Structures are given as structure tokens and as C-alpha cells.
Amino acid sequence: MEEPLRDDLRRRTWELLQPGDIDLDGLIVYTDLDQEPEMHQFTVEIGDLIAEHAGFEPGETFVYSGTDDPEFASNQHQGLTLDDA
């Protein structure tokens, strides 16, 4: 990815994590993974860490992986608690 595009994506992603109408726990992770199984496993592990940091048991959360935005890969995720389902 070209540096200006990467910088823009980094800035826009960071803006999504800033305080707003809802509390959000998240982080930005850069990897060089190119295989879907590795990416999936890494995402699950990161989701568990975010859940623990937010005060939830990892088994009480799940990750929704949307592919409805052409600017993101298959790992565009939104973590939800089971109460949100």
C-alpha cells in the first residue's frame, strides 16, 4: 500500500476509535499476514484481548466480520457482547 493511502487509512481508523456517543474499546494492528486462516486466528486472539481489557470474559463476546465495505478486507470487525445480540 502506498504511504499516503496508508496514512489516510490510519488517520480515519484512529478517528473511529476516539470518544463519541458510545464507548469503544479497540486498537489498530498492522500485520504482514497474507493467509486467511492466519488472519482469522490472529483476529480471534486480538478480540479476546480486547474483551478482557474491556472487562468481559472472552466467551461472553463475539466478533462480527463484515465484508460490506470495499475499503476493508475480510477482517473488518465489530465486537459485540452477547447482550447486544
Secondary structure, DSSP 4 states (H G I P E B T S, - for coil): --HHHHHHHHHHHHHHTS-SSS-------------HHHHHHHHHHHHHHHHHHTT--GGGEEEEEE---TTS-TTEEEEEEGGG-
